[in-house]
């Protein structure tokens, strides 16, 4: 069977439902023609990690792309040695996106590329797996959302705490928290505190350096393409691989890089996947226009009074609960002030089931649990914080128009100019 | 904040009357403009918004010159070192872009333009132009136009213009005059500003344009285009076969169609969408659906429904998606008609999502499908739809392979499923077990009597499942029944009944708990042990007493202890400790629980330490010792450090002890006694985990922070000469003034003055002629301070006494420094020889010799001032009275009324943090 036809053939076996296939017993055999394929853009740190640099029966790795020839070579060898496969290598992501042997484009570049690549991949008819943070600006996130819808693409944002794994300091998955909140036992509105004291580390070592000296660009790196839409700044290695997180042009420090891990599940728990806060308040030292610095606290308020409070390292109340409602509190380690809470929860329905098998979603064309829409909303919270931090002032936000209210300078940060000739 | 707002408003009013505050003068703190700027730069980045606002206000109040002076200090990015100035300029942009500070916009604009006229480096210019993005207005846009003439500045200027609101005319003018290779940039600017007039021009530009420029032009046309552009884009997209290619024209075509669809232009959108539907590309077909859906989906039901027969699942699913908002009974019937037997899974799933009840028969029929996926999907959709009759058809699936699917659907739905559960509980044994299995995870209280009946079922599986299901049919009303049941139930169901009791008592208050316990008075002791787990769950005083009683009796001791260890109430801790004292066999287990409860409890850190100390006194095993050592950290006390230090010797506990000491000590720099220093040095050698390297660095840093310098003592020579010590590293006893910003730290005076306070520290005594010696050290660049001599308090020593400047004059922020401002100068009166400082953090020695009019300053052994203050100003320290325009004879032409004071205090005059001072001594002459 030709690859082009595979999608038409697979409706028959694809497990549509949310229930994992193993429920029915037995592992399915996947015919080669039914396999999906993926290409990875950005094979530096995360793209080459054991988690993503995979090749198996259900999804073949066929192509990789990087603007650093060292990364590209290393990844090609890794594919050969560890996975036993030959992969196509690309320097320009547009070539990978146009490769007919790629079904899923996995974007593992620094965040300033995420938006452009995701939109173009969608326009080329590809499904997308994108590393967090989803996009570097609110405007880019909106474009990604539109492109996915227009082209009918399946999108996965790659953070996962809303549906699996121990949620940091809570010592449990998010599920019982969601069930507890939905039950109403805590009352409403709720205040969520994300801090070192409640079990979350903001990684303030991901800050930038000021007064970077100009260095010679290594011959293996296409720095111009690495920068892409970002403003031109003289090369210094600290701007690029691994440490790029410390510069506003590409990312936004611990807030932007860990924020979506921490905040996305909160949006889910609070049932705010279709909206955004209306106010963000910051307390921080002045930020440098280029190098990301630290902050003390960032407070988000929704129109119904729910709040998300981020406390920087060693800041805030050491005894703060993770979730606080008028009728109860939940502390680190899921310690709850409501007596016998597990017994009480038996009276309530479990949270709605989520679709958590991305490949299954691609085959059956169902939205993934964390997709371009709810992913955009949690990315927007992070980016609202970044805007307020950079301007050093509190901002009001309209969740419907996705604009700041009464602050032109803040709105300038929603869509930032891209370096010629890039656009989204 | 309010204060600042008021201040700003007050200034705003002032501004309306005078263009700017008079900058040649000094502010209320007697600082000249250059000092204000240098002080501000020195304080950046501001520690918080209020400070930032205050500093920005100070700069901007001086007027445009201050801005342009700042901007002129910028070096090209390739040279760098601009951070301070970038903080200032970016901070100023943020400041004026705040709507409440809009009055100041013009000062910033004027200043930046002033600098742009002078600055020659293009990188610096580009940076300055880009600053207008944040706050610029149309007036700025007009002034920026000329920079678009420079090739190097073209992109930044156009992008900046495009970011400023209301610059259509500017962009249009640039578009008319730009070169072919600049069109790409301009096209995006046209799109950004939505310059409608440019459509024809853009289309002309396509002639001979490269792919990048075409991409930009198509993009711009997709934003501003009319029907004309639509025709053009349509042709180009068709030629590209609607594929993604370098000019991305298809995406632009779609964007414009979307725009027209949103405007309701059916006549334009419909034909295009229908062409899309014929495309081979699924994503293009899908956009066809989206467009039709936007211009009125219900007119295209047939189109969408026909697509349900498509071979490609992507197309079918997209069609189903656009059918969702218009899913009436007709649509649902057609969906079923078109998908029945071919794509059942998709159809059933869709019917479940739209909650349709009209096609339930079809969905129910699918329960008989041979395709197990269709069956799964049907089960889930039926539960989702929540129709009782349909749900009854699910009964046969209990206890089959589909049990997990059915169970997960039932426990996560909000629909009431009582009827079908009840029916299942009447069914076959497999069905009954299956339904009971659901009740284990979700309360169905209405089934209480059925479940009770099933407890005596002959079938062991049914019986066992019924006991497990008991908690799902428990509430406050069932506790009495369950209590009786627990007494008589077969041993193997005891835990299930206990679980059910716990569920039934989940909301019980102490009174009802007490009542429950009281009614057990006639239960024989052997059976009472069955309630121990419940007592522990209650955790109230009465229940705990029952458990203690149980512990006293040998027959029930073990069960009671087991229960006591699960009580989740810190008040039981003392009881546990008492038991541990005597119960050697179970001691470790009891103590472990005890420690957990102590850690959880609300008692004070000191009390917690006492509890831990008591446990350690029993010499427990190493696991317990280590658990305690970890818990000590939470007390964050000096006593905790000392307690932990006793466990550094044994290898088994040394790591935990060391980490605890580290994690307390490093958070408390005030704990800087010799004991702490010693301990930290000791644990440096002990720590050996993966992060040990990092931790050793942490210790070194901390030790530096708390290091106590030895007390300063005079050398024999100085002693003989008659010097006396004014500061020996320990206290400020001989000083008055600002002792909150001048802090004794590690044997030094640390100047932490950070605005707000007066910032001066004075000797207690007054001095006339003297030799004054001290050492100083800059801990950050740009430090500005000074030694006031013969000065009164609360006055500016530079004018009402003398100020011997202390200044890191090599910092770039002092580029415009006058000679009489460099380090060591008698400020404004006698310039010093400019010395070259050793690198930051090095100590410098200084001596100030003052005898009559003779002043001599020696730094690091080098004489840098040696002069006569009277001669230096020709005896004219103030301007002669009555003469207009006359100035004093001093080099700075300011009045120095205190220059010839006979005596006064000696002071340090702070302008911000970063200075260390030590070994201060004086000899009076």
Interface residues (C-beta under 8 A of the other chain):
Chain A: X7 X8 X10 X11 X12 X13 X14 X15 X16 X17 X18 X19 X23 X24 X25 X94 X97 X98 X119 X120 X122 X123 X124 X125 X147 X149 X150 X151 X152 X153 X210 X211 X212 X213 X214 X231 X233 X234 X282 X283 X284 X285 X286 X287 X288 X289 X290 X291 X293 X339 X340 X343 X344 X346 X347 X349 X350 X351 X352 X353 X363 X364 X365 X366 X390 X391 X392 X393 X406 X407 X408 X409 X412 X417 X418 X419 X420 X421 X423
Chain B: X44 X45 X46 X47 X48 X49 X52 X77 X78 X79 X80 X81 X82 X83 X86 X87 X90 X91 X93 X94 X97 X98 X99 X130 X133 X134 X135 X155 X159 X162 X163 X165 X184 X185 X188 X192 X212 X213 X215 X216 X219 X243 X244 X245 X246 X248 X250 X251 X254 X258 X281 X282 X283 X284 X286 X287 X290 X311 X312 X313 X314 X316 X317 X318 X321 X343 X345 X346 X349 X371 X372 X373 X376 X377 X380 X401 X404 X405 X408 X411 X412 X413 X414 X441 X442 X443 X471 X472 X502 X503 X505 X506 X507 X537
